[in-house]
Amino acid sequence: DSLKREREALDSYRNALKYAGSDSLRSVVYGIMGDTFHQKNQTNKSYDYYEKALRADSSNAMVLNNYSYFLSTSDRELEKALKMGRRATDLSPGNPTYLDTYAWACYKLGQYAEAKKVMQQAISLDRSNSAELSLHYGDILYRLNDYFMASVYWKKALERGYDAEEIAERFKLIEGK
């Protein structure tokens, strides 16, 4: 039963907090709890745990990244998401996932040229052939009216396993252009 396993995991995390000997370790545990609540679609609890994680260690790049990304994708506190995304990339330069998050926060704020510049870095550093990075780069290029290259990256996203219906919706945007 997955609900029982989730409860057991959260109980284990809470227990781990009792033994966490440092703020950085507490931050990691709080971050994992934030991720767990996010997976359970308990957004506010998730954000509460990310806040606790950052109070314990404001330089936890993974928490900064995840919190920033989830805020960005839900169009909440975009300026805060941008700052956290930038900080995560400063703390962990060259991480394509963190660069993608920062670029996505830029995108959500309408800073398309900056988003493109950052996403180019993410794409060049990505060794996993991420469908999501390709999709995001295509979305950014579309906003910059580079429809041909947007379609190239959306096709890459599709080839790399992104949802075909979502890609088809994006191609419909270009049809009328």
Buried (B, 14 or more C-beta within 10 A) or exposed (E): EEEEEBEEEBEEBEEBBEEBEEBEBBBBBBBBBBBBBBEBEBBEBBBBBBBBBBEBBBBBBBBBBBBBBBBBEEEEBBEBBBBBBBBBBEBBEEBBBBBBBBBBBBBBBEBBEBBBEBBBBBBEBBEEEBBBBBBBBBBBBBBBEBBEBBBBBBBBBBEBEBEEEEBEEBBEBEEEE
